[in-house]
Amino acid sequence: MHQFFINSSLELKSKVSFDKEIQHQITKVLKLHTDEEILLSNTQVMVVGKMVIEKDSVSAIIERVVDCPVQRIEVTLIQALIRKEKFELVLQKATELGVHRIVPLIMERNVVKWEQDSNKLQRYKTILKEAAEQCHRLNIPELTQPVIIKDLESYKSDLNFVAYEVADPSHLLKNALNPCKSVSIIIGPEGGISLNEITKIESLGYKCVSLGSRIYRAETAAMVAINTIDCGLGI
């Protein structure tokens, strides 16, 4: 069943109209038909709607409310800037894995720079929305503007970690997890995190942890960290 995010109230038996973008997707891309069911979310509630496709309009009648699982743990992924295609992969998979917020981080060894580009930011938000629709999430993760290390104080949670490839192997992320309501995890760039940066990050209250015996690529490390948190706490 296809899902769409819309900015309107969703009340039982009410009729919901769609903007031109969603109408195009429904009729030209997905080629849906009248009476087919779709999922709709306004980030507060998710419902099932039955399609009504007419000559000059596309709408849906709200049939029932969906019992959507509530994410118990809010995970903030603080991802150092990495190459475009890899960063986009992280956005997509982190959304599917249930993260609450994604914070791009500028570090010493970034191989790319963040350039202010409204088109790029819009593309990233589209990736998040489409990934959330694909996995039937109630909401879309927040994507912040890039930050530097000194800003990380503002993104702390109940538990705060930084994945570091030379961390004590006994300090595994999975063993550092305790019951909580929120977790923040920092993942470094392709070039790794410098000793100077680790010192600063630790001074802010982030604990160095290991993801295991393997050294992962940046985008893989993000997925491993989120999955470890999910398995340990249940996002």
KEKOLMAR-585264 format. One record per residue: residue in one letter; x, y, z of N, C-alpha, C, O, CB in turn. Coordinates in steps of 0.1 Angstrom, whole numbers. Glycine has a CB too. Layout:
// residues N
residu nX nY nZ caX caY caZ cX cY cZ oX oY oZ cbX cbY cbZ
A X Y Z X Y Z X Y Z X Y Z X Y Z
...
***
This chain:
// residues 235
residu nX nY nZ caX caY caZ cX cY cZ oX oY oZ cbX cbY cbZ
M 9 -12 0 0 0 0 9 12 0 18 13 8 -10 0 12
H 6 22 -9 14 34 -10 10 44 1 -1 45 4 13 40 -24
Q 20 51 5 18 61 16 22 75 11 31 77 3 26 58 28
F 15 86 16 18 99 12 16 108 25 8 106 33 8 105 1
F 25 118 26 25 128 37 17 140 31 20 145 21 39 132 42
I 8 145 39 0 157 36 -1 166 47 0 162 59 -14 153 30
N -4 179 44 -5 189 55 -19 193 57 -24 204 53 4 201 51
S -27 184 62 -41 187 65 -46 177 76 -40 167 79 -50 185 52
S -58 181 82 -64 172 92 -69 159 85 -72 159 73 -75 179 99
L -69 148 92 -73 135 87 -84 130 96 -81 123 106 -61 125 86
E -97 133 93 -108 128 100 -116 118 93 -117 118 81 -117 140 104
L -121 108 101 -128 97 94 -140 102 86 -147 111 89 -134 88 105
K -141 96 74 -152 98 64 -150 112 57 -158 115 49 -165 98 71
S -140 120 61 -138 132 54 -131 130 40 -125 119 38 -129 142 62
K -132 140 31 -126 139 18 -113 147 18 -113 159 21 -136 143 7
V -102 141 13 -89 148 13 -85 150 -2 -85 141 -9 -78 140 21
S -82 162 -5 -77 165 -18 -62 166 -18 -55 168 -8 -83 179 -24
F -55 164 -30 -41 164 -31 -36 175 -40 -42 180 -49 -36 150 -36
D -23 179 -37 -17 189 -46 -13 183 -59 -14 171 -61 -4 196 -38
K -8 191 -68 -5 186 -82 6 176 -82 6 167 -90 -1 198 -90
E 16 177 -73 27 168 -72 22 154 -69 26 144 -75 38 172 -62
I 14 153 -58 9 140 -54 -1 135 -64 -2 122 -67 2 141 -40
Q -9 143 -70 -18 139 -81 -11 133 -92 -15 122 -98 -27 151 -86
H 0 139 -96 9 133 -107 14 120 -103 14 111 -111 20 143 -111
Q 19 119 -91 25 106 -86 14 95 -86 17 84 -90 31 108 -72
I 2 98 -82 -9 88 -81 -13 84 -95 -15 72 -97 -20 94 -73
T -15 93 -104 -21 90 -117 -11 86 -128 -14 77 -136 -29 102 -122
K 0 93 -128 10 91 -139 21 81 -135 26 74 -144 16 104 -143
V 26 82 -123 37 73 -119 32 60 -113 36 49 -118 46 80 -108
L 23 60 -103 19 48 -97 7 42 -105 4 30 -104 15 50 -83
K 0 50 -112 -12 46 -120 -22 39 -111 -27 28 -115 -7 37 -131
L -26 46 -100 -36 40 -91 -50 43 -97 -52 51 -106 -35 46 -77
H -60 35 -92 -73 36 -97 -83 40 -85 -80 38 -74 -77 23 -104
T -95 44 -89 -105 47 -79 -108 34 -71 -108 23 -77 -118 51 -87
D -110 36 -58 -113 25 -48 -101 18 -43 -102 10 -34 -123 15 -54
E -89 21 -49 -77 15 -43 -74 22 -30 -77 34 -28 -65 17 -53
E -68 15 -20 -65 21 -7 -51 26 -7 -41 20 -12 -67 10 3
I -49 37 0 -36 43 3 -35 47 17 -45 48 24 -33 55 -7
L -22 49 22 -20 54 35 -17 69 35 -10 74 25 -8 46 42
L -22 76 44 -20 90 45 -15 94 59 -20 88 69 -32 99 42
S -5 103 60 0 107 74 2 122 74 6 128 64 13 100 77
N -2 128 85 1 143 87 11 144 98 12 155 104 -11 151 89
T 18 133 101 29 132 112 22 131 126 29 129 136 38 144 112
Q 9 132 127 2 131 139 -6 118 140 -7 112 150 -7 143 142
V -12 114 128 -20 103 127 -18 97 113 -16 104 104 -35 106 130
M -20 83 113 -20 77 100 -33 70 97 -39 64 106 -8 66 99
V -38 72 85 -51 66 81 -50 59 68 -41 61 60 -62 78 81
V -61 51 65 -63 45 52 -73 53 45 -84 56 50 -67 30 54
G -70 57 33 -80 64 24 -83 56 12 -75 49 6 -75 78 21
K -95 57 7 -99 51 -6 -99 61 -17 -106 72 -16 -113 44 -4
M -92 58 -28 -90 67 -39 -103 71 -46 -112 62 -48 -80 62 -48
V -104 84 -49 -115 88 -58 -108 96 -69 -104 108 -67 -126 97 -50
I -107 90 -81 -101 97 -92 -111 101 -103 -118 92 -109 -90 87 -98
E -112 114 -105 -122 119 -114 -114 126 -125 -102 127 -125 -132 129 -107
K -121 131 -135 -115 137 -147 -105 149 -143 -94 150 -148 -125 142 -156
D -110 157 -134 -102 169 -131 -97 170 -116 -92 180 -112 -111 181 -133
S -98 159 -109 -94 159 -95 -90 145 -90 -95 135 -95 -104 165 -86
V -82 145 -80 -78 133 -73 -79 135 -58 -74 145 -53 -63 129 -77
S -87 127 -52 -89 128 -37 -90 114 -31 -89 104 -38 -102 136 -35
A -93 114 -18 -94 101 -11 -104 104 1 -105 114 7 -81 96 -5
I -112 93 4 -121 93 15 -115 85 26 -111 74 25 -135 87 11
I -114 92 38 -107 85 49 -116 74 55 -127 76 59 -104 96 61
E -111 62 55 -118 50 58 -116 46 73 -126 43 80 -115 38 49
R -103 46 77 -100 41 91 -87 46 95 -78 49 87 -101 26 92
V -85 46 108 -72 50 114 -63 38 116 -68 27 119 -74 57 128
V -51 40 113 -41 29 114 -34 30 128 -30 40 132 -30 29 103
D -33 18 134 -26 17 147 -11 17 144 -5 7 141 -30 5 155
C -5 29 144 10 30 140 18 29 153 16 36 162 12 44 133
P 28 20 152 38 19 164 44 32 167 49 39 158 48 8 161
V 45 35 180 52 47 185 67 44 187 70 34 194 45 52 198
Q 76 52 182 90 50 185 93 54 199 91 66 203 99 59 175
R 97 44 207 100 46 221 112 54 224 113 62 234 100 33 228
I 122 52 216 135 59 218 138 68 206 138 65 195 147 48 219
E 142 81 210 145 91 200 160 90 197 168 92 206 141 105 204
V 164 86 185 178 85 182 182 97 173 176 100 163 181 72 174
T 193 104 177 199 115 169 212 109 163 221 106 170 202 127 178
L 212 109 150 224 105 143 232 117 139 227 125 131 221 96 130
I 244 119 144 252 130 141 263 125 131 273 119 135 259 136 154
Q 260 127 118 268 121 108 278 132 102 274 142 96 259 116 97
A 291 129 103 301 138 97 298 138 81 294 128 76 315 133 100
L 302 149 75 300 150 61 308 139 53 320 138 56 303 164 56
I 301 133 44 308 123 36 303 125 21 294 134 19 304 108 40
R 308 118 12 305 120 -2 290 119 -5 283 112 2 312 110 -11
K 286 127 -15 271 129 -17 263 116 -18 253 114 -11 270 136 -30
E 268 106 -26 260 94 -28 259 86 -15 250 79 -12 266 86 -39
K 270 87 -7 271 79 6 262 86 16 255 80 24 285 78 11
F 262 100 16 254 107 26 239 105 23 231 103 32 257 122 25
E 236 104 10 222 102 6 217 88 11 206 86 15 220 104 -9
L 227 78 9 224 65 14 221 65 29 212 58 34 235 55 11
V 229 72 37 227 73 51 214 79 54 207 74 63 239 81 58
L 210 90 47 197 96 49 186 86 47 176 85 56 195 108 40
Q 186 78 37 176 69 33 175 58 44 164 55 49 179 63 19
K 186 51 46 186 39 55 184 43 70 178 36 77 199 32 54
A 189 55 74 187 59 88 172 62 90 166 59 101 195 72 91
T 165 67 80 151 69 80 143 56 82 135 54 90 146 77 68
E 147 46 74 141 33 74 143 26 88 135 19 92 146 24 63
L 155 29 94 158 23 107 152 30 119 154 26 130 173 22 108
G 146 42 116 138 48 127 144 60 134 139 63 145 135 38 136
V 155 66 129 161 77 136 151 89 137 143 91 128 174 81 129
H 153 97 147 144 108 150 150 121 143 142 129 138 143 111 165
R 163 122 143 170 134 138 183 131 132 190 122 137 171 145 149
I 187 138 121 200 137 115 207 150 115 202 160 110 199 131 101
V 219 150 121 227 163 122 240 161 114 249 154 118 230 166 137
P 242 168 103 254 168 95 265 175 104 263 186 109 253 175 81
L 277 169 104 288 175 113 300 178 104 305 169 96 291 165 124
I 305 190 105 317 194 98 329 190 107 330 195 119 317 209 95
M 339 183 101 351 178 109 363 181 101 363 184 89 349 163 112
E 375 179 107 388 182 101 390 174 88 396 179 78 399 179 111
R 386 161 88 390 152 78 379 149 68 379 139 61 395 139 83
N 369 158 67 359 157 57 365 158 43 374 166 41 348 168 58
V 361 149 34 366 149 21 357 158 12 360 161 0 367 135 15
V 346 162 17 337 171 10 333 183 19 335 183 31 324 164 5
K 328 194 13 324 205 20 309 207 18 304 204 7 332 218 16
W 303 213 28 288 216 26 287 230 20 292 240 25 281 216 40
E 280 230 9 278 243 2 263 246 3 255 237 0 282 242 -13
Q 260 258 7 246 262 8 240 262 -5 243 270 -14 246 277 14
D 230 253 -7 223 251 -19 209 246 -16 207 235 -11 231 240 -28
S 200 255 -19 186 252 -15 181 239 -23 173 232 -18 177 263 -18
N 186 237 -35 181 226 -43 187 213 -37 179 203 -36 186 227 -58
K 199 213 -32 205 201 -26 197 198 -13 194 187 -10 220 203 -23
L 195 208 -5 187 206 8 174 201 5 169 192 12 187 219 16
Q 167 206 -5 154 201 -9 155 186 -13 146 178 -10 147 209 -20
R 165 183 -21 167 169 -25 168 160 -13 162 149 -12 179 168 -34
Y 176 164 -3 178 156 9 165 154 16 162 143 21 188 163 19
K 157 165 17 144 163 24 135 154 16 127 147 22 138 177 26
T 136 155 3 128 146 -5 131 131 -3 123 122 -2 129 149 -20
I 145 129 -1 149 115 2 144 110 15 139 99 16 165 115 2
L 144 119 25 138 115 38 124 112 37 119 102 43 141 127 48
K 116 121 30 102 119 29 99 106 21 90 98 26 95 130 21
E 105 103 10 103 91 3 106 78 10 99 68 9 110 92 -11
A 117 79 18 121 68 26 111 65 37 108 54 40 135 70 32
A 106 76 43 96 75 54 83 69 48 77 61 55 93 88 60
E 79 73 36 67 67 30 69 53 26 60 44 28 64 75 17
Q 81 49 22 84 36 18 83 26 29 78 15 27 98 35 11
C 87 30 41 87 21 53 75 24 62 74 18 73 100 22 61
H 65 32 57 53 35 64 55 41 78 50 36 88 45 22 65
R 64 51 79 66 58 91 55 68 93 50 74 84 80 65 91
L 52 71 106 43 82 109 48 95 106 41 104 102 38 81 123
N 61 97 108 67 110 106 80 110 98 85 99 95 70 117 119
I 86 121 95 98 123 87 109 128 97 107 137 104 96 132 75
P 121 122 96 132 126 105 135 141 102 134 146 91 144 118 103
E 139 148 113 144 162 112 158 161 106 166 153 110 144 169 125
L 161 170 96 174 172 91 179 187 95 172 196 90 175 170 76
T 189 188 102 194 201 107 204 207 97 209 200 88 200 201 121
Q 207 219 98 218 225 91 231 219 97 232 215 108 218 241 93
P 242 219 89 255 214 94 260 222 107 258 234 108 266 215 83
V 266 214 116 271 220 128 286 217 129 291 209 122 264 215 140
I 293 224 139 307 220 142 307 215 156 297 215 163 316 233 141
I 319 210 160 319 202 173 314 210 185 307 205 193 334 198 175
K 317 223 185 313 230 197 298 232 198 292 235 209 319 244 197
D 291 229 187 276 230 187 270 217 192 258 217 195 271 232 173
L 278 206 194 272 193 198 265 193 211 257 184 214 283 183 197
E 268 203 220 262 203 233 247 205 231 239 200 239 267 216 241
S 242 211 220 228 213 218 221 200 213 209 200 212 226 224 208
Y 228 190 210 222 178 204 224 166 213 224 154 208 228 175 190
K 227 168 225 229 157 235 215 151 239 205 157 238 236 162 247
S 216 138 242 204 130 246 207 125 260 216 129 267 201 119 236
D 199 115 264 201 109 277 214 101 277 222 101 286 189 99 280
L 217 94 265 229 87 263 236 93 251 230 96 241 227 72 261
N 250 96 252 257 102 241 270 95 238 278 92 247 260 117 245
F 271 91 226 283 83 222 290 89 209 284 96 201 279 69 219
V 302 85 208 310 88 195 316 74 191 324 69 199 320 99 197
A 313 70 179 320 57 174 334 60 170 336 69 161 311 51 163
Y 344 54 176 358 57 174 365 44 171 365 35 179 364 65 186
E 372 43 159 378 31 155 389 26 164 393 14 164 383 32 141
V 395 35 172 406 31 181 402 31 195 410 31 204 418 40 179
A 389 31 197 383 30 211 387 17 217 389 7 210 368 32 211
D 388 16 230 390 3 237 380 -7 232 368 -5 234 389 5 252
P 385 -19 226 375 -29 221 365 -34 231 355 -39 228 383 -40 215
S 369 -32 244 359 -37 254 348 -27 257 338 -31 263 367 -39 267
H 350 -15 251 339 -5 253 329 -5 241 329 4 234 346 9 254
L 322 -16 240 313 -18 229 300 -10 231 295 -9 242 310 -33 228
L 295 -4 220 283 3 221 272 -5 227 264 0 235 279 8 207
K 271 -18 223 260 -26 228 260 -28 243 249 -30 249 260 -39 221
N 272 -27 249 273 -29 263 271 -16 271 270 -16 283 286 -35 266
A 272 -5 264 271 8 270 256 13 271 254 24 277 279 19 263
L 247 6 265 233 10 264 226 7 277 227 -3 282 226 4 252
N 218 17 282 210 16 293 196 21 290 194 29 281 216 23 306
P 186 16 298 172 21 295 172 37 295 177 43 305 162 16 306
C 166 43 285 166 57 284 155 61 274 148 52 268 180 63 279
K 153 74 272 143 79 262 150 84 249 143 86 239 135 90 269
S 163 87 250 170 93 238 184 89 238 191 87 248 168 108 238
V 190 88 225 204 85 223 209 93 212 203 95 202 206 69 220
S 221 98 214 228 105 203 241 98 200 248 94 209 232 120 206
I 244 96 187 256 88 183 263 96 172 257 100 162 252 74 178
I 276 98 173 284 105 163 291 95 155 298 86 160 294 115 170
I 291 97 142 298 89 132 307 98 124 303 108 119 288 81 122
G 320 94 124 330 102 117 330 102 102 322 94 96 344 99 122
P 339 109 95 339 110 81 348 99 75 354 91 83 345 123 76
E 350 99 62 358 88 55 373 89 61 379 78 62 359 90 40
G 377 101 64 391 102 69 393 99 84 404 100 89 396 116 66
G 382 96 91 383 93 105 383 106 113 383 117 108 396 85 108
I 382 103 126 382 114 136 396 116 142 402 107 146 371 111 147
S 400 129 143 414 131 148 414 131 163 403 132 170 419 145 144
L 425 129 169 427 128 184 422 141 190 416 141 201 441 125 187
N 426 152 184 421 165 189 406 166 189 401 171 199 427 177 180
E 400 161 179 385 162 179 379 153 189 369 156 196 380 158 165
I 385 141 191 380 132 201 380 138 215 371 136 223 387 118 201
T 391 145 218 393 151 231 382 162 233 376 162 244 407 158 231
K 379 170 222 369 180 224 355 173 225 347 178 233 369 189 211
I 353 163 218 339 156 218 337 150 232 326 151 238 338 145 207
E 348 143 237 346 137 250 344 148 261 337 145 271 359 129 254
S 350 160 260 348 170 270 334 175 270 330 181 280 358 182 267
L 326 173 259 313 177 259 303 166 265 291 168 266 309 180 245
G 309 155 269 301 144 275 297 133 266 289 125 270 289 150 280
Y 303 132 254 301 120 246 312 109 249 323 112 250 302 124 231
K 307 97 250 315 86 254 320 78 242 312 75 233 308 76 264
C 333 76 241 339 68 230 335 53 231 336 47 242 355 69 230
V 330 48 220 326 34 220 331 27 207 334 34 197 310 33 221
S 332 14 208 336 6 196 323 -1 190 314 -4 198 346 -4 200
L 323 -2 177 313 -9 171 316 -24 168 308 -31 162 309 -3 157
G 328 -28 173 332 -42 172 346 -43 166 353 -33 165 323 -49 163
S 350 -55 162 364 -57 157 367 -52 143 378 -51 140 367 -72 158
R 356 -50 135 358 -46 122 359 -30 121 353 -23 129 347 -51 113
I 366 -26 110 366 -11 107 357 -9 96 359 -14 84 381 -6 104
Y 346 -2 98 336 0 88 338 13 80 344 23 85 322 0 94
R 332 14 68 331 26 61 321 35 68 313 30 76 327 24 46
A 322 48 66 314 58 74 299 54 72 292 54 82 317 72 69
E 295 52 60 280 49 58 276 36 65 265 35 69 277 49 43
T 285 26 64 282 13 71 282 15 86 273 9 93 292 3 67
A 291 22 91 292 25 106 279 31 111 274 27 122 304 34 109
A 273 40 104 261 46 108 250 36 109 242 36 119 256 57 98
M 249 27 99 238 16 99 241 6 111 231 2 117 238 9 86
V 253 3 113 256 -7 124 253 -1 137 247 -7 146 271 -11 123
A 256 12 139 254 19 152 239 20 155 234 17 166 260 33 152
I 231 24 144 216 25 146 210 12 149 202 10 158 210 31 134
N 214 1 142 209 -12 144 213 -17 158 205 -24 164 214 -22 133
T 225 -14 162 229 -19 176 220 -12 186 216 -19 196 244 -15 178
I 217 1 185 208 8 194 194 2 194 188 0 204 208 23 191
D 190 -1 182 176 -7 180 175 -20 187 166 -23 194 173 -8 165
C 185 -29 185 185 -42 191 187 -41 206 181 -49 213 197 -51 185
G 194 -31 211 197 -30 225 185 -24 232 183 -27 244 209 -23 227
L 179 -14 226 168 -6 233 155 -7 226 144 -5 233 172 8 234
G 154 -10 214 142 -10 206 137 4 203 129 10 210 131 -17 215
I 141 9 191 137 22 187 122 23 185 117 33 182 144 26 174
***
